[in-house]
Amino acid sequence: MRRIYCLAGIVCMVICFIAPGSIASVEAADMTMPLPVRNLYPPMMRFFDPTPDSALRSYDRSWFFELNQHYSTVNIIDNAAKSHLLADMELYVLEPVVRYAVNSDLELTLRVPVLAPSSGVFDDAIRSFHDAFGFSDNGRSLRPNNSFAYLFDNGKGVRWQGRSLVEMGNVVLSGRYRLVEDEGWALAALAAVKLPTASKQRGWGSGAPDVGVGAVASWKNRGWFGHLEGWVVQPLAGNVPGIRYDTYLRGSVTAGYQLFHSAALIVQAQGGNSPYNSGISGLDHPPFLIAFGMRGSLSPEMGWHAAIVENISQVTTQDISVTVGLNWAIK
């Protein structure tokens, strides 16, 4: 875990060091945007999980791109009388994002994640950290260090088993429509559909689309800014033996402060309830994440972001993850 924190800090310092000329043109980098973090718990990634958005983002550029990289460590063992859920891995996600401003109020977004699970290298450091501070190891001692496993069998005919190979995640198409904007605040409507492009057999997809609608309210004043977002999501996957898929809610709260006209500090919380109704805590427990990070500017058209994400529920989220990325605009 110490390595993860050090890596995030080094990335932030390097980016700040190479961007001394960014102070004069921070508006294009839009540092008031929320951090593009997401739930990287593999069973939860089978369903749509919104990345927090802003109602204040500028619509004056036709194309907007992001290249997000997420790296997480996950360890969960959930054994019931006749069911077994195991996720033990480190997961790298490369997530290109393309946005297109249709007009002054409507923007469309495409996300195409690529997943690369592996046995990883951080188990020794994480177990040493837990031992040093007396934290629970969450079952890590039951598994060899730096090993990979991802499997589920509920004993009722529902099962999946993952492999440590690079593959496609679930593609998401979404739209944001600005409803109202006044000085310092705005409200926008949101809609999205998750396409079933990830493997159901290997536990990365549900085999069916999800559809969601939501809204986001944003404000900024004298360097401070914030966002409040909520979603209702309907999975279209049919119920299977022992598992019912329910409509679920997602929400996020973001607060930040812009520093020196060239960087912003951001804290963000996001969570909701689970799409699963199975009687298995590793699937049914409400997920909740908290993220700490920064945004900054590299040029009038390009910005950067970095974040460390920690789980709160200890059950249905990644143990810890790091997100870094770039964003740029083309008129």
C-alpha positions in Angstrom: 0.0 0.0 0.0 2.9 2.3 0.7 4.1 1.8 -2.9 0.7 2.8 -4.2 0.6 6.0 -2.2 4.2 6.8 -3.2 3.4 6.2 -6.9 0.5 8.5 -6.8 2.5 11.2 -5.1 5.4 10.9 -7.6 3.0 11.2 -10.6 1.4 14.3 -9.1 4.8 15.9 -8.5 6.2 15.1 -12.0 3.1 16.4 -13.7 3.2 19.7 -11.7 6.9 20.0 -12.4 6.6 19.7 -16.2 3.7 22.1 -16.4 5.0 25.5 -15.2 3.3 27.4 -18.0 -0.2 26.2 -17.2 -1.2 29.1 -14.9 -2.4 31.4 -17.6 -4.9 29.1 -19.2 -6.6 26.9 -16.7 -10.2 27.4 -18.0 -9.9 24.9 -20.8 -8.6 22.2 -18.5 -11.8 22.5 -16.4 -10.3 21.7 -13.0 -13.8 21.8 -11.3 -14.7 18.4 -12.9 -15.1 15.5 -10.4 -12.5 12.8 -10.3 -13.1 10.1 -13.0 -12.9 7.2 -10.4 -15.1 4.1 -10.4 -15.9 0.9 -8.5 -13.3 -1.7 -9.6 -14.8 -4.6 -7.6 -15.1 -7.2 -10.4 -18.7 -8.5 -9.6 -19.9 -5.0 -9.4 -18.3 -4.1 -12.7 -20.8 -6.4 -14.4 -23.3 -3.6 -14.1 -23.3 0.1 -14.9 -21.5 2.3 -12.3 -21.6 6.0 -13.3 -18.4 8.2 -13.3 -19.4 11.5 -11.6 -20.0 14.4 -14.0 -20.4 18.2 -13.9 -23.2 20.4 -15.0 -20.8 23.3 -15.3 -18.4 21.8 -17.9 -17.9 24.0 -20.9 -19.8 23.1 -24.1 -17.7 25.5 -26.3 -15.5 22.7 -27.8 -16.8 20.1 -30.1 -14.5 17.2 -29.0 -13.2 16.3 -25.6 -11.0 13.3 -24.8 -9.8 11.5 -21.7 -7.4 8.7 -21.2 -7.9 7.3 -17.7 -5.8 4.6 -16.1 -6.9 2.7 -12.9 -4.9 0.3 -10.9 -6.5 -1.6 -8.0 -6.0 -4.4 -5.6 -8.9 -6.7 -4.6 -9.2 -9.5 -2.1 -12.6 -10.9 -1.0 -13.5 -14.4 0.1 -17.2 -15.1 0.8 -18.0 -18.7 1.7 -21.6 -19.5 2.6 -23.1 -23.0 3.2 -23.5 -23.7 -0.5 -21.9 -20.8 -2.3 -18.4 -19.6 -3.0 -17.2 -16.2 -4.1 -13.5 -15.4 -4.5 -11.8 -12.4 -6.0 -8.0 -12.1 -5.5 -6.2 -10.0 -8.0 -4.7 -6.7 -9.0 -6.6 -5.0 -11.9 -5.4 -2.5 -14.4 -8.1 -0.7 -16.4 -7.3 1.5 -19.4 -10.3 3.7 -20.2 -10.4 5.9 -23.2 -13.3 8.4 -23.2 -14.6 10.5 -26.1 -17.1 13.3 -25.6 -18.9 15.2 -28.4 -20.8 18.5 -27.9 -23.8 18.2 -30.2 -24.9 21.8 -29.4 -24.6 24.3 -26.6 -26.7 22.1 -24.2 -26.2 18.5 -25.2 -23.1 16.4 -24.9 -22.6 12.7 -25.8 -20.0 10.4 -24.2 -18.5 7.0 -25.2 -16.4 4.9 -22.7 -14.5 1.9 -23.9 -12.6 0.2 -21.0 -9.9 -2.5 -21.4 -9.3 -4.8 -18.5 -6.0 -6.5 -17.5 -6.4 -8.5 -14.3 -3.2 -10.2 -12.9 -1.7 -11.8 -9.8 0.0 -8.5 -9.0 2.9 -7.4 -6.9 1.5 -5.5 -3.9 0.2 -8.3 -1.6 3.4 -8.4 0.5 3.4 -4.6 1.1 -0.4 -4.6 1.9 -0.1 -7.4 4.4 2.9 -5.8 6.1 0.9 -2.5 6.3 -2.1 -4.3 7.9 0.2 -6.1 10.4 2.0 -2.9 11.4 -1.2 -1.1 12.3 -3.2 -4.1 13.5 -5.8 -4.0 10.7 -7.8 -7.0 9.7 -6.3 -8.8 6.7 -9.7 -9.5 5.2 -8.8 -13.1 4.5 -5.5 -12.3 2.7 -3.7 -14.8 4.9 -5.9 -17.6 3.5 -4.3 -17.0 0.0 -0.7 -17.1 -1.3 0.7 -13.6 -1.9 0.6 -12.3 -5.4 -1.8 -14.9 -6.8 -4.8 -14.6 -9.1 -8.3 -16.1 -8.6 -11.8 -14.9 -9.7 -14.7 -17.3 -9.4 -18.3 -17.6 -8.3 -20.6 -20.6 -7.7 -23.8 -20.2 -5.8 -24.6 -23.9 -5.8 -27.8 -23.2 -7.8 -26.4 -23.3 -11.3 -25.0 -19.8 -11.5 -21.2 -19.6 -11.9 -18.4 -17.8 -13.6 -14.6 -18.1 -13.6 -12.2 -15.4 -14.7 -8.8 -15.6 -16.2 -5.8 -13.3 -16.0 -6.0 -12.1 -19.6 -6.5 -8.7 -21.3 -10.1 -8.3 -22.5 -12.9 -5.8 -23.2 -15.0 -4.3 -20.4 -18.5 -3.0 -20.7 -18.8 -0.1 -23.2 -21.0 2.8 -21.9 -22.9 5.4 -24.0 -24.2 8.4 -22.1 -25.6 11.8 -22.6 -25.7 15.0 -20.5 -28.3 17.8 -21.2 -27.9 21.2 -19.5 -31.3 22.2 -18.1 -30.5 25.5 -16.5 -27.4 27.6 -15.7 -27.0 30.8 -13.8 -23.9 32.6 -12.4 -21.9 30.0 -10.5 -24.4 27.1 -10.6 -26.0 24.7 -13.1 -28.3 21.7 -13.3 -28.1 18.9 -16.0 -30.0 15.7 -16.8 -28.1 12.5 -17.4 -28.8 9.3 -19.2 -26.7 6.2 -20.0 -26.8 2.7 -21.4 -24.2 0.0 -20.6 -23.7 -2.4 -23.5 -23.0 -6.1 -22.7 -19.6 -6.2 -24.3 -17.7 -7.8 -21.4 -17.6 -11.6 -20.9 -20.4 -13.0 -18.8 -18.7 -16.4 -18.6 -15.6 -14.9 -17.0 -17.6 -12.7 -14.6 -17.1 -9.2 -16.2 -20.5 -8.8 -17.7 -24.1 -9.6 -16.9 -24.9 -10.6 -20.5 -27.5 -7.8 -20.9 -27.6 -4.0 -21.0 -28.3 -1.6 -18.1 -30.1 1.7 -18.5 -29.9 4.7 -16.2 -31.2 8.2 -15.7 -29.9 10.8 -13.4 -29.2 14.5 -12.7 -26.3 16.5 -11.4 -26.2 19.9 -9.7 -23.0 21.9 -9.7 -21.7 25.2 -8.2 -18.6 27.2 -7.9 -17.7 30.3 -6.0 -14.3 32.0 -5.2 -12.2 28.9 -5.9 -14.6 26.5 -4.1 -16.7 24.1 -6.2 -19.0 21.1 -5.7 -21.2 18.6 -7.4 -24.2 16.5 -6.2 -25.3 13.7 -8.5 -27.9 10.9 -8.4 -28.9 8.0 -10.6 -31.6 5.3 -10.9 -30.3 2.3 -12.8 -32.3 -0.6 -14.2 -30.4 -3.8 -15.1 -32.1 -5.6 -18.0 -30.5 -9.0 -17.1 -33.1 -11.7 -16.3 -33.2 -13.2 -12.9 -31.3 -16.5 -12.5 -31.5 -19.3 -9.9 -30.7 -17.8 -6.5 -30.1 -14.3 -7.7 -32.6 -11.5 -8.4 -31.3 -8.3 -10.2 -33.0 -5.2 -8.8 -33.2 -1.5 -9.8 -30.5 0.3 -7.8 -29.4 3.8 -6.9 -26.0 5.5 -7.3 -24.9 8.9 -6.0 -21.9 11.0 -5.5 -20.8 14.2 -3.6 -17.8 16.1 -4.7 -16.1 19.1 -3.1 -12.9 20.9 -4.2 -10.8 24.0 -4.0 -8.8 25.5 -6.9 -5.2 26.4 -5.9 -2.9 29.0 -7.5 -5.1 29.1 -10.7 -3.3 25.9 -11.9 -4.4 23.0 -9.7 -7.4 21.9 -7.6 -7.7 19.7 -4.6 -10.7 17.4 -4.7 -12.4 15.0 -2.2 -15.2 12.8 -3.5 -17.6 10.1 -2.0 -19.7 7.8 -4.1 -21.9 4.8 -3.5 -25.4 3.4 -3.5 -27.1 0.0 -3.2 -26.3 -3.2 -4.9 -28.0 -4.6 -8.1 -27.8 -8.1 -6.5 -30.4 -9.7 -4.3 -28.7 -13.1 -3.6 -28.2 -13.5 0.2 -24.4 -13.3 -0.3 -22.7 -10.4 1.4 -20.0 -10.1 -1.2 -22.6 -9.3 -3.8 -25.5 -7.6 -1.8 -23.6 -5.2 0.4 -24.0 -1.5 -0.5 -20.7 -0.2 -2.1 -19.1 3.0 -0.9 -15.9 4.7 -2.1 -14.0 7.8 -1.0 -11.4 9.5 -3.2 -8.8 12.2 -2.7 -7.1 13.7 -5.7 -6.0 16.7 -7.8 -6.7 18.2 -11.2 -4.3 20.5 -13.0 -3.5 22.2 -16.3 -0.8 21.4 -18.8 -1.9 23.8 -21.6 -5.0 25.7 -22.8 -6.3 22.4 -24.3 -4.9 19.8 -21.9 -5.3 18.9 -18.2 -4.3 16.1 -15.9 -5.8 14.3 -12.9 -4.7 11.9 -10.2 -6.5 10.3 -7.3 -6.2 7.7 -4.5 -9.4 5.7 -3.9 -10.2 3.8 -0.7 -13.2 1.7 0.2 -15.5 2.2 3.1 -17.7 -0.9 3.1 -14.7 -3.3 2.9 -16.9 -5.8 1.0 -18.1 -4.7 -2.5 -15.4 -2.3 -3.6 -11.7 -2.6 -4.4 -9.4 -2.5 -1.4 -7.5 0.5 -2.7 -6.8 2.0 -6.1 -5.0 4.7 -7.9 -6.3 6.7 -10.9 -4.2 8.9 -13.2 -5.1 10.4 -16.6 -5.0 13.1 -19.1 -7.9 15.1 -20.7 -7.7 17.4 -23.8 -10.1 19.3 -26.0 -10.3 19.9 -29.8 -12.5 22.6 -31.2 
